[in-house]
Amino acid sequence: MDSFTSYPITDRSFVAYAKREIHLLSSKWRFSDTQLAEIDLIVSELCSNLIKHGGGGEILVRLMQRDRNSDLLEVICIDNGKGFDDAAKMMRDGFSTTQTLGHGLGSIYRLSDNFQLLSRVDWGTLLYCCKQSSRPGDSTKRKVDIKAVCVPKQAETVCGDGYEVKVKGSVTQILMGDGLGHGPMAHEAMEGACTIFRETDIDDPSEMIRQLHQELRKSRGLVCSLAYLDHRKNEWTICGVGNIMSRIYTGITYKNYMGYNGVVGMNIPKTLNNSIVPAEKNQRLIMCSDGIRSGWDLSKYPGILRYDNAIIAASILKDFSRKTDDTSVLVASIL
């Protein structure tokens, strides 16, 4: 349930701080000196682009262990600038709108292990890239692509929102939750839920919620939703308590699955029923905490389904984050 750290880049005075902090964070993980230098260059180019072209913006950074052999740095760059409608042209070395060398985006692309760029005129630009310390050792083919963006409320050092994913046989199990309020106590409740979820062998989402409720009575409590994808049966099983929104897109059509009223650890309904949904390839499950305002719709982003799930999550975050609470968006798709 690793969360992203936000670095606002509103003017040049913030750049040196962001570069220093991201370098210090990265140096504590398993990146070589060469990779650290490449990370420094990526961050430097992103900051420069935000100041020159985006009118300022925000860089989100997450460092996490991908598996026993590999660490992962993920970076999401968000701006609300003028945007552009020809990504290929902007990526070309030598192209510049500010009389510079024009190597910025091309350099980021070449130095990244994964790179995605979404820009729209009069909307702004999103850039997602990641850097691996080494190639992952697990060669097992993934059946579900899951990307999530969790960001703490401004001035908080920990996030009360979170998620956990585990695979049991042919079933991919997803938990997303929001500890009540924000700060350390909300984070503690969410961490407790993730630990119970990881360590408890229950195949039914509604029964898992009952188990969480019993074991989290001494915590602040949380709202949460669970979505289990059974690859053999080709179906989703969804259940939730509280205001986590779960939405399944099939193409550009969707259906919402709202949780029951209540708070896990405090009060939940006596009756909890699962929703069973047929699963299809390239479907997308999107789960949002209440840090995201309602009213978002992927149909407002033409061509968005061609992009990485991280870009989809960041697009919703960019336009609909309340900025007054912890914020989370999770996007899962069947491969």
CORFENPE-V341227 format. One record per residue. N is the residue number from 1. RES is the residue in three letters. SS is DSSP state (alpha for helix, beta for strand, coil for the rest). PHI is phi in whole degrees, 0 to 359 (999 if undefined). OMEGA is omega in degrees with one decimal (* if undefined). Layout:
# CORFENPE-V341227
[[N	RES	SS	PHI	OMEGA] [N	RES	SS	PHI	OMEGA]]
This chain:
# CORFENPE-V341227
[[1	MET	coil	999	-179.1] [2	ASP	coil	302	179.5] [3	SER	coil	259	176.3] [4	PHE	beta	275	171.1] [5	THR	beta	260	-176.8] [6	SER	beta	263	175.4] [7	TYR	beta	237	176.4] [8	PRO	beta	293	176.5] [9	ILE	beta	241	-176.2] [10	THR	coil	265	171.6] [11	ASP	coil	202	-172.7] [12	ARG	alpha	297	-178.3] [13	SER	alpha	293	-179.6] [14	PHE	alpha	272	-171.5] [15	VAL	alpha	294	-177.2] [16	ALA	alpha	299	179.1] [17	TYR	alpha	297	-179.0] [18	ALA	alpha	299	-179.2] [19	LYS	alpha	297	-179.8] [20	ARG	alpha	295	-177.3] [21	GLU	alpha	294	-179.4] [22	ILE	alpha	293	176.6] [23	HIS	alpha	296	-179.7] [24	LEU	alpha	297	178.0] [25	LEU	alpha	297	-176.8] [26	SER	alpha	296	-176.8] [27	SER	alpha	292	179.3] [28	LYS	coil	272	-179.5] [29	TRP	coil	251	-169.7] [30	ARG	coil	270	176.3] [31	PHE	coil	261	177.7] [32	SER	coil	287	177.8] [33	ASP	alpha	299	178.2] [34	THR	alpha	296	179.9] [35	GLN	alpha	294	177.6] [36	LEU	alpha	297	177.2] [37	ALA	alpha	296	178.1] [38	GLU	alpha	292	176.1] [39	ILE	alpha	298	177.9] [40	ASP	alpha	302	-178.8] [41	LEU	alpha	291	177.7] [42	ILE	alpha	302	-178.0] [43	VAL	alpha	296	-179.8] [44	SER	alpha	299	-179.9] [45	GLU	alpha	293	178.8] [46	LEU	alpha	297	179.1] [47	CYS	alpha	299	179.8] [48	SER	alpha	299	179.5] [49	ASN	alpha	296	179.6] [50	LEU	alpha	298	-178.6] [51	ILE	alpha	288	-174.3] [52	LYS	alpha	284	-169.3] [53	HIS	coil	245	-171.6] [54	GLY	coil	263	-175.3] [55	GLY	coil	66	-173.9] [56	GLY	coil	90	-179.1] [57	GLY	beta	174	-173.2] [58	GLU	beta	214	172.7] [59	ILE	beta	246	176.5] [60	LEU	beta	254	-175.8] [61	VAL	beta	229	174.9] [62	ARG	beta	224	173.3] [63	LEU	beta	244	-176.2] [64	MET	beta	206	175.0] [65	GLN	beta	277	-179.3] [66	ARG	beta	282	171.7] [67	ASP	beta	203	-175.8] [68	ARG	coil	295	-174.9] [69	ASN	coil	251	-169.1] [70	SER	beta	213	171.3] [71	ASP	beta	256	-173.8] [72	LEU	beta	225	170.3] [73	LEU	beta	253	175.4] [74	GLU	beta	244	180.0] [75	VAL	beta	229	173.0] [76	ILE	beta	238	-179.4] [77	CYS	beta	248	-174.0] [78	ILE	beta	235	170.3] [79	ASP	beta	221	178.7] [80	ASN	coil	247	-178.6] [81	GLY	coil	284	-175.9] [82	LYS	coil	290	-178.1] [83	GLY	coil	71	178.2] [84	PHE	coil	209	-173.8] [85	ASP	coil	246	179.9] [86	ASP	coil	225	-176.4] [87	ALA	alpha	297	-178.3] [88	ALA	alpha	299	178.7] [89	LYS	alpha	294	-179.2] [90	MET	alpha	292	-179.3] [91	MET	alpha	282	-173.2] [92	ARG	coil	287	177.9] [93	ASP	coil	303	177.8] [94	GLY	coil	97	178.3] [95	PHE	coil	273	-179.5] [96	SER	coil	212	174.9] [97	THR	coil	257	-176.5] [98	THR	coil	232	176.1] [99	GLN	coil	63	174.2] [100	THR	coil	256	-177.6] [101	LEU	coil	291	176.3] [102	GLY	coil	74	-179.5] [103	HIS	coil	254	-169.4] [104	GLY	alpha	300	-177.0] [105	LEU	alpha	296	177.9] [106	GLY	alpha	298	178.4] [107	SER	alpha	295	179.6] [108	ILE	alpha	298	179.3] [109	TYR	alpha	300	-176.8] [110	ARG	alpha	290	-176.6] [111	LEU	alpha	273	-175.7] [112	SER	coil	265	174.2] [113	ASP	coil	276	173.5] [114	ASN	beta	213	-174.4] [115	PHE	beta	216	175.8] [116	GLN	beta	220	-178.1] [117	LEU	beta	224	175.7] [118	LEU	beta	232	178.8] [119	SER	beta	218	176.8] [120	ARG	beta	224	177.5] [121	VAL	coil	300	179.7] [122	ASP	coil	66	176.4] [123	TRP	coil	241	-178.7] [124	GLY	beta	123	-173.7] [125	THR	beta	221	171.9] [126	LEU	beta	239	175.2] [127	LEU	beta	230	176.2] [128	TYR	beta	239	174.3] [129	CYS	beta	213	178.6] [130	CYS	beta	217	-179.3] [131	LYS	beta	225	178.6] [132	GLN	beta	257	177.3] [133	SER	coil	289	175.3] [134	SER	coil	200	179.6] [135	ARG	coil	292	-179.9] [136	PRO	coil	303	-178.8] [137	GLY	coil	277	-177.8] [138	ASP	coil	276	-178.3] [139	SER	coil	267	179.7] [140	THR	coil	297	-179.0] [141	LYS	coil	291	179.0] [142	ARG	coil	286	178.2] [143	LYS	coil	258	-178.3] [144	VAL	beta	223	174.2] [145	ASP	beta	261	-176.8] [146	ILE	beta	237	175.2] [147	LYS	beta	231	180.0] [148	ALA	beta	219	174.7] [149	VAL	beta	239	176.5] [150	CYS	beta	242	-177.0] [151	VAL	beta	231	177.9] [152	PRO	coil	293	170.6] [153	LYS	coil	303	179.9] [154	GLN	coil	306	-179.9] [155	ALA	coil	82	175.1] [156	GLU	coil	268	-179.2] [157	THR	coil	265	177.6] [158	VAL	coil	230	-176.7] [159	CYS	coil	252	176.9] [160	GLY	coil	276	172.3] [161	ASP	beta	272	176.5] [162	GLY	beta	185	179.7] [163	TYR	beta	208	177.5] [164	GLU	beta	212	179.7] [165	VAL	beta	229	172.8] [166	LYS	beta	218	-179.8] [167	VAL	beta	241	176.7] [168	LYS	beta	233	-178.0] [169	GLY	coil	61	-178.2] [170	SER	coil	266	-174.3] [171	VAL	beta	243	170.7] [172	THR	beta	263	-174.4] [173	GLN	beta	247	-176.4] [174	ILE	beta	236	172.2] [175	LEU	beta	242	170.4] [176	MET	beta	230	-175.9] [177	GLY	beta	215	-178.5] [178	ASP	beta	216	175.1] [179	GLY	beta	297	-176.0] [180	LEU	coil	301	-178.1] [181	GLY	coil	75	177.8] [182	HIS	coil	205	179.9] [183	GLY	coil	90	-171.8] [184	PRO	alpha	301	-177.4] [185	MET	alpha	289	175.1] [186	ALA	alpha	294	178.0] [187	HIS	alpha	298	179.5] [188	GLU	alpha	298	178.5] [189	ALA	alpha	296	-179.6] [190	MET	alpha	292	177.6] [191	GLU	alpha	299	178.2] [192	GLY	alpha	298	178.7] [193	ALA	alpha	297	-180.0] [194	CYS	alpha	295	179.2] [195	THR	alpha	296	179.0] [196	ILE	alpha	298	-179.5] [197	PHE	alpha	300	179.9] [198	ARG	alpha	296	-168.8] [199	GLU	alpha	263	-176.6] [200	THR	coil	255	-175.8] [201	ASP	coil	261	178.1] [202	ILE	coil	233	-172.9] [203	ASP	coil	268	-174.3] [204	ASP	coil	242	-178.2] [205	PRO	alpha	304	-178.7] [206	SER	alpha	295	177.3] [207	GLU	alpha	290	176.3] [208	MET	alpha	296	177.5] [209	ILE	alpha	297	177.3] [210	ARG	alpha	298	178.4] [211	GLN	alpha	295	177.3] [212	LEU	alpha	301	-179.2] [213	HIS	alpha	300	-179.1] [214	GLN	alpha	295	-172.7] [215	GLU	alpha	273	-177.2] [216	LEU	coil	250	-178.0] [217	ARG	coil	297	-178.9] [218	LYS	coil	271	179.5] [219	SER	coil	268	175.2] [220	ARG	coil	293	-177.3] [221	GLY	coil	96	-179.1] [222	LEU	beta	204	167.4] [223	VAL	beta	254	-178.3] [224	CYS	beta	202	173.0] [225	SER	beta	227	177.8] [226	LEU	beta	237	177.1] [227	ALA	beta	229	179.5] [228	TYR	beta	251	178.5] [229	LEU	beta	251	177.9] [230	ASP	beta	266	-175.5] [231	HIS	coil	287	178.4] [232	ARG	coil	284	-179.4] [233	LYS	coil	277	-176.1] [234	ASN	coil	55	178.0] [235	GLU	beta	208	171.7] [236	TRP	beta	266	170.3] [237	THR	beta	236	-170.7] [238	ILE	beta	233	173.6] [239	CYS	beta	206	179.9] [240	GLY	beta	206	173.2] [241	VAL	beta	230	-179.6] [242	GLY	coil	103	-167.3] [243	ASN	coil	260	164.9] [244	ILE	coil	283	177.7] [245	MET	beta	271	172.8] [246	SER	beta	245	-177.1] [247	ARG	beta	225	177.1] [248	ILE	beta	251	176.3] [249	TYR	beta	263	167.6] [250	THR	beta	240	-167.2] [251	GLY	coil	68	179.0] [252	ILE	coil	258	175.0] [253	THR	beta	267	-175.5] [254	TYR	beta	211	173.0] [255	LYS	beta	220	179.6] [256	ASN	beta	270	176.2] [257	TYR	beta	229	-177.1] [258	MET	beta	268	-179.3] [259	GLY	coil	281	173.6] [260	TYR	beta	290	173.6] [261	ASN	coil	295	177.2] [262	GLY	coil	141	177.9] [263	VAL	beta	224	178.4] [264	VAL	beta	294	-175.6] [265	GLY	coil	100	179.1] [266	MET	coil	237	179.6] [267	ASN	beta	208	175.9] [268	ILE	coil	229	-179.9] [269	PRO	coil	296	175.9] [270	LYS	coil	293	-179.7] [271	THR	coil	251	175.3] [272	LEU	coil	233	178.8] [273	ASN	coil	246	176.5] [274	ASN	coil	279	168.8] [275	SER	beta	261	179.5] [276	ILE	beta	254	-174.9] [277	VAL	beta	231	175.8] [278	PRO	beta	301	-179.5] [279	ALA	coil	259	178.7] [280	GLU	coil	226	177.1] [281	LYS	coil	299	-179.9] [282	ASN	coil	71	167.3] [283	GLN	coil	297	174.3] [284	ARG	beta	230	170.4] [285	LEU	beta	265	177.8] [286	ILE	beta	238	-179.5] [287	MET	beta	238	-177.2] [288	CYS	beta	228	170.8] [289	SER	coil	279	-177.7] [290	ASP	coil	282	168.9] [291	GLY	coil	288	175.7] [292	ILE	beta	258	176.9] [293	ARG	coil	293	176.7] [294	SER	coil	286	176.8] [295	GLY	coil	105	178.9] [296	TRP	coil	285	-177.0] [297	ASP	coil	203	-177.9] [298	LEU	alpha	298	179.7] [299	SER	alpha	294	177.5] [300	LYS	alpha	280	-180.0] [301	TYR	coil	240	-177.0] [302	PRO	coil	305	177.5] [303	GLY	coil	77	-174.1] [304	ILE	alpha	297	-176.5] [305	LEU	alpha	289	175.2] [306	ARG	alpha	279	-172.5] [307	TYR	coil	263	176.8] [308	ASP	coil	301	179.5] [309	ASN	alpha	301	177.0] [310	ALA	alpha	296	177.9] [311	ILE	alpha	292	177.7] [312	ILE	alpha	299	179.6] [313	ALA	alpha	298	-178.2] [314	ALA	alpha	292	177.8] [315	SER	alpha	297	177.8] [316	ILE	alpha	296	178.8] [317	LEU	alpha	300	-176.9] [318	LYS	alpha	302	-171.6] [319	ASP	alpha	267	-170.1] [320	PHE	alpha	231	176.8] [321	SER	beta	293	178.6] [322	ARG	coil	286	-178.8] [323	LYS	coil	67	-179.5] [324	THR	coil	243	-176.8] [325	ASP	coil	204	169.2] [326	ASP	coil	301	-174.3] [327	THR	beta	226	-179.9] [328	SER	beta	216	171.4] [329	VAL	beta	223	176.5] [330	LEU	beta	240	178.2] [331	VAL	beta	233	179.3] [332	ALA	beta	234	178.1] [333	SER	beta	224	179.2] [334	ILE	beta	278	-178.8] [335	LEU	coil	272	*]]
